[in-house]
Structures are given as C-alpha cells and as structure tokens.
Amino acid sequence: MTLGHAARARHPGGVEIQVLVVPGCPNHRLAAERLRRALDDAGLMSTSFATRMIADRPEAELSGFTGSPTILIDGRDPFAEPDAEPSLSCRLYRTSDGLAGAPSLEQLRHALEAATDTGGAHEADAPQAAPGPGCTTPAQAPAAVTTASVAKPSRRPRRMHQVVRVLRAVLRATASSSMTT
C-alpha cells in the first residue's frame, strides 16, 4: 500500500526513493520529515518519495525490508546491516547522537549525495542501522544493536535471528496458554 507522496517517482537525473514501514510505525513521521528536509537541503525539492506499508514476511523478503522504517534509494538500503534478515520489527539507526528511530539528517544527506553523485551507484561505507530493543513490535535483538558494523559477514546475526524466532514461539505459546486459563 502506498501512502502520501508520489509512488516510485523518478525524476530525470534523480533518484527513486521509498520509505517502507510496518503499520503503526512510531518512527514513520520522523523518517519522512528528515528525508524531506534532506532532499530539500540537497536541492532536490522536486524529488518525491513513496511510503509503502509492509504487512507480512513475504512482502518484507521481496522488498529488502529489515525493519521499520527502511529507506530505499534506487531500490537499495544505504543503511543495511550485513546479513540482516527480513523482519517486521522496529529498526534503530546508529547516529552521532546515539541510537535513533530514523537516520539522522546528516546520514540521509550523505546517502542522497552518494546516490546522486555516482549516478545511482552507492558507497559501501554508508551509515549502519540495526534492529533494536524497546520496540513494541517483535524481533528485539539487543546484541545486534551493540555489535559494531562488521566488514565481512558473520554467522552470529543468523544465529541470533534463530534464537529470536525460538523465543517468539515460546512467548506465543505462553501467551496463548495463559489466555485459555
């Protein structure tokens, strides 16, 4: 479902931008406001972006969604973590001010600059993001927040996701059994 801004708009010489969110994302507005300001600051006032709701895991997998909000520039997440798996969860971004629910204005400017300066090719050293604790949606992976960005893939995030899946299943089973008693 696309909301608000023009869907998949691509301007001559510009970039295609989408903001992917889960329903009720508490950081949707913050991400959209910062993105709009970063576009304006970069002189891309006529560049629009689409906001799309991600409602299920298959859609998350197809769109490269690793947490809400995810910002795609030309179909690529410039803030992606290595080995991040699709997830219908909140997402935290590492910023110069600490963890935040959306990339900082500076990070967004950097990502837009990288996309527009290279004709759509992106830098590999873009700022990183991580799923985070304290979110009201599933997939709270504290270790991912404290782990620094790793240059080469590690098996740890995959194992962590497996542990999180098992914990979710246990929590669901516990919740459903407590509702029946």
Backbone torsions as a table, in degrees:
resi	resn	phi	psi	omega
1	MET	NA	130.4	179.9
2	THR	-105.1	135.9	-178.1
3	LEU	-121.3	157.7	167.6
4	GLY	60.5	-99.3	-169.9
5	HIS	-70.4	163.2	-177.8
6	ALA	-58.0	136.1	-176.5
7	ALA	-75.3	129.1	173.9
8	ARG	43.3	44.9	-179.5
9	ALA	-76.0	133.0	175.5
10	ARG	-128.0	122.5	-178.8
11	HIS	-97.1	150.8	178.3
12	PRO	-52.4	124.4	-179.4
13	GLY	73.4	4.9	-176.5
14	GLY	-102.9	-161.0	-177.6
15	VAL	-126.3	156.0	174.1
16	GLU	-98.4	127.5	-175.7
17	ILE	-129.4	136.2	174.3
18	GLN	-132.2	143.1	171.4
19	VAL	-111.0	116.2	-179.3
20	LEU	-100.5	132.1	-177.5
21	VAL	-141.4	157.0	170.1
22	VAL	-87.4	156.5	177.1
23	PRO	-57.0	133.9	178.3
24	GLY	76.9	15.9	-179.1
25	CYS	-57.4	123.3	-178.7
26	PRO	-71.8	-13.0	-177.3
27	ASN	-110.1	7.1	179.9
28	HIS	-58.0	-52.0	-177.8
29	ARG	-61.9	-44.5	179.7
30	LEU	-59.5	-45.9	-179.8
31	ALA	-63.5	-44.3	-179.4
32	ALA	-64.6	-41.6	179.6
33	GLU	-64.8	-45.0	179.4
34	ARG	-65.6	-40.3	179.3
35	LEU	-63.5	-45.3	179.2
36	ARG	-59.9	-42.7	-179.9
37	ARG	-66.3	-41.5	179.1
38	ALA	-63.5	-41.0	177.0
39	LEU	-62.0	-45.6	179.4
40	ASP	-62.6	-44.8	179.7
41	ASP	-62.0	-30.6	-179.2
42	ALA	-85.1	3.9	-179.4
43	GLY	78.5	17.7	-178.8
44	LEU	-105.8	46.1	-176.1
45	MET	-59.5	-31.0	-177.9
46	SER	-87.0	-3.3	178.6
47	THR	-80.6	125.8	178.7
48	SER	-105.6	172.1	176.6
49	PHE	-143.6	155.3	179.6
50	ALA	-100.8	145.6	172.0
51	THR	-111.6	126.6	-176.5
52	ARG	-126.9	132.2	176.8
53	MET	-81.7	134.1	175.4
54	ILE	-109.2	115.3	-171.4
55	ALA	-104.8	-18.8	-177.7
56	ASP	-147.9	166.0	-175.7
57	ARG	-61.5	-43.2	178.2
58	PRO	-57.9	-40.0	178.2
59	GLU	-67.7	-37.4	177.3
60	ALA	-62.1	-43.3	179.5
61	GLU	-64.0	-43.3	-179.0
62	LEU	-65.3	-32.9	-174.7
63	SER	-98.5	-1.0	-179.2
64	GLY	73.0	31.8	-176.4
65	PHE	-85.9	117.0	-179.1
66	THR	-117.1	20.0	178.2
67	GLY	142.9	159.0	-174.1
68	SER	-107.0	127.9	0.8
69	PRO	-88.6	148.6	171.7
70	THR	-116.1	130.9	178.8
71	ILE	-108.6	124.0	177.9
72	LEU	-107.6	129.3	175.2
73	ILE	-116.0	116.3	-173.9
74	ASP	53.6	40.5	176.2
75	GLY	78.6	5.2	-176.8
76	ARG	-120.5	140.5	176.9
77	ASP	-89.8	104.4	-177.9
78	PRO	-71.0	-7.4	-178.9
79	PHE	-112.4	16.6	-174.7
80	ALA	-65.4	142.9	173.6
81	GLU	-90.2	143.4	175.3
82	PRO	-59.3	137.4	177.0
83	ASP	63.7	14.9	177.7
84	ALA	-67.3	135.7	-179.7
85	GLU	-100.3	154.5	176.9
86	PRO	-55.2	140.5	-175.0
87	SER	-156.4	137.0	174.1
88	LEU	-95.1	73.8	-174.3
89	SER	-143.2	173.1	171.2
90	CYS	-71.6	160.9	179.7
91	ARG	-135.6	138.2	176.2
92	LEU	-112.9	145.4	179.6
93	TYR	-113.0	137.5	174.2
94	ARG	-80.0	117.7	178.9
95	THR	-121.7	173.4	178.7
96	SER	-66.2	-19.6	177.7
97	ASP	-95.7	5.8	-177.4
98	GLY	109.2	-163.5	-179.4
99	LEU	-73.1	140.4	-179.9
100	ALA	-143.2	161.2	-178.6
101	GLY	-79.9	-3.4	178.5
102	ALA	-152.7	157.2	176.0
103	PRO	-60.5	150.9	177.6
104	SER	-70.5	164.3	176.8
105	LEU	-58.3	-42.1	179.2
106	GLU	-62.4	-44.1	179.0
107	GLN	-63.2	-41.1	178.9
108	LEU	-65.8	-41.7	177.3
109	ARG	-59.8	-44.2	-179.9
110	HIS	-61.2	-45.3	-179.3
111	ALA	-64.9	-41.3	178.2
112	LEU	-66.4	-41.4	178.5
113	GLU	-61.7	-43.5	179.0
114	ALA	-62.5	-39.3	-178.6
115	ALA	-71.7	-39.7	-177.1
116	THR	-82.7	-32.3	179.8
117	ASP	-71.7	-27.1	-175.3
118	THR	-107.6	13.7	179.0
119	GLY	62.6	33.8	177.6
120	GLY	104.6	-18.6	175.2
121	ALA	-75.4	145.8	-174.0
122	HIS	-120.7	151.7	177.8
123	GLU	-74.8	144.9	-179.5
124	ALA	-77.9	-16.7	-175.2
125	ASP	-100.1	31.4	178.7
126	ALA	-64.3	155.5	179.3
127	PRO	-56.2	153.0	-173.5
128	GLN	-106.8	159.7	177.3
129	ALA	-133.1	165.1	-179.9
130	ALA	-150.3	150.2	171.5
131	PRO	-65.5	149.2	-172.2
132	GLY	-135.7	162.0	177.0
133	PRO	-75.6	161.0	177.0
134	GLY	86.4	-1.0	177.9
135	CYS	-79.7	154.1	-179.9
136	THR	-89.0	-5.1	177.5
137	THR	-103.2	168.9	-176.7
138	PRO	-64.1	-177.1	176.3
139	ALA	66.0	54.6	176.6
140	GLN	-90.4	107.8	-173.7
141	ALA	-118.8	82.3	-175.8
142	PRO	-56.4	-36.7	-178.2
143	ALA	-62.0	-32.7	-179.4
144	ALA	-67.2	-29.1	-179.7
145	VAL	-73.4	-39.6	-176.3
146	THR	-85.0	-14.0	179.2
147	THR	-77.6	129.1	177.9
148	ALA	-70.7	160.2	177.4
149	SER	-60.6	130.2	-175.7
150	VAL	-105.2	134.0	-177.6
151	ALA	-67.9	-43.9	178.7
152	LYS	-111.9	149.2	-175.4
153	PRO	-57.4	146.6	179.4
154	SER	-122.5	155.9	176.9
155	ARG	-84.1	-14.0	-177.0
156	ARG	-57.3	-48.3	-179.8
157	PRO	-59.7	-38.3	180.0
158	ARG	-64.0	-44.2	178.0
159	ARG	-63.8	-39.5	-180.0
160	MET	-62.0	-41.7	178.1
161	HIS	-63.6	-36.1	177.7
162	GLN	-65.2	-42.4	178.4
163	VAL	-63.0	-43.0	179.8
164	VAL	-62.4	-41.7	178.9
165	ARG	-61.2	-42.9	179.2
166	VAL	-64.1	-43.3	179.5
167	LEU	-63.3	-40.3	177.0
168	ARG	-60.7	-44.4	-179.7
169	ALA	-61.2	-42.2	178.9
170	VAL	-64.0	-43.8	179.7
171	LEU	-63.6	-41.1	177.9
172	ARG	-63.3	-43.9	-179.4
173	ALA	-64.1	-41.8	178.9
174	THR	-64.7	-43.4	-178.9
175	ALA	-65.7	-42.6	-178.6
176	SER	-70.3	-33.8	178.6
177	SER	-73.4	-31.3	178.4
178	SER	-74.3	-25.8	177.3
179	MET	-74.6	-25.9	-178.5
180	THR	-84.9	-12.3	-179.9
181	THR	-97.9	NA	NA
